Amino acid sequence: MTDPKTNSILDEGNRLFLHGKLKEAITYYDKILNDNPEHLSSLNNKGYALSKLKDFDNAIKCYDVALQLHPNDLSVLVNKISTIRKQGNFVEALLLCDKILKDNPKYNIVLYHKERILFSMDKFEESILCCNSILKDYPDNGDVLFDKSCNLVMLSNFDEALNLLEHVISQGIQYKVKAKKSKSFEKLLDHSRFQKLVS
């Protein structure tokens, strides 16, 4: 049975969160958790807010409490993956991805985390496989196409990387800026086609 008072406190916390007022949002989640320490949405949202504040250890504590109560809650699991990936704990993040993908092989949000984790681990071919899996459902997903292009550069497959990059830049100018700033494309700084694409 949901309590209207709890719901209105949660709504206010979420409103503050969406306005970037993360610390204030946490005080609302805490109001709920003081009365009901097992309130799933408050634990998850508090963890997410803490993660955005780069308080990763406390974010993970929130997720772990939530997962003790609801071990298969996908939203909490995905947030935990994101947080441990930001901490650079790639092996644990990858294990969690694989645990979810075993039962949900086409869960694209987890595949997206997985392709980024694999890239960070220099497993570029495996990362491309994850990108391809997402692109089957979303062939024009700019972020995934960009990541695939980065992987291809790391594998020195420059022509295909630049073809993809050209396609992505045609979707949005932000990818031109992203490519200029990306360490992945440093190898191509003197490449005339790359220079044309990002100029």
MOTARA-V527320 format. One record per pair of residues at least 6 apart in sequence whose C-alpha atoms are under 8 Angstrom apart, sorted by the first residue. I is the first residue (numbers start at 0). J is the second residue. Records with the same first field share a line. If there is no record, write none. Layout:
BEGIN
I = J, J
END
This chain:
BEGIN
5 = 31
8 = 27, 28, 30, 31
9 = 27, 28, 31, 41
11 = 24, 27
12 = 23, 24, 25, 26, 27, 28
13 = 24, 44
14 = 24
15 = 21, 23, 24
16 = 23, 24, 48
21 = 48, 49, 51, 52
22 = 48
24 = 45, 48
25 = 45, 48, 49
28 = 41, 42, 44, 45
29 = 41, 45
31 = 38, 41
32 = 38, 41, 42
37 = 64, 65, 68
39 = 65
42 = 61, 62, 64, 65
43 = 61, 62, 65, 74, 75, 78
45 = 58, 61
46 = 57, 58, 59, 60, 61, 62, 78
47 = 58, 78
48 = 58
49 = 55, 57, 58
50 = 58, 82
55 = 82, 83, 86
58 = 82
59 = 79, 82, 83
62 = 75, 76, 78, 79
65 = 75
66 = 72, 75, 76
73 = 99
76 = 95
77 = 108, 109
80 = 92, 93, 95, 96, 112
81 = 92, 112
83 = 89, 91, 92
84 = 92, 116
89 = 116, 119, 120
92 = 116
93 = 113, 116, 117
96 = 109, 110, 112, 113
99 = 109
100 = 106, 109, 110
105 = 132, 133
107 = 133
110 = 129, 130, 132, 133
111 = 129, 130, 133, 143
113 = 126, 129
114 = 125, 126, 127, 128, 129, 130
115 = 126, 146
116 = 126
117 = 123, 125, 126
118 = 126, 150
123 = 150, 151, 153, 154
124 = 150
126 = 147, 150
127 = 147, 150
130 = 143, 144, 146, 147
133 = 143
134 = 140, 143, 144
141 = 167, 170
144 = 163, 164, 167
145 = 163, 164, 167, 174
147 = 160, 163
148 = 159, 160, 161, 163, 164
149 = 160, 183, 184
150 = 160, 183
151 = 157, 159, 160
152 = 160, 183, 184, 186
153 = 183
161 = 192, 193
165 = 196
167 = 174
168 = 174, 175, 196
175 = 196, 197
176 = 197
178 = 184, 197
179 = 197
187 = 193
188 = 194
END
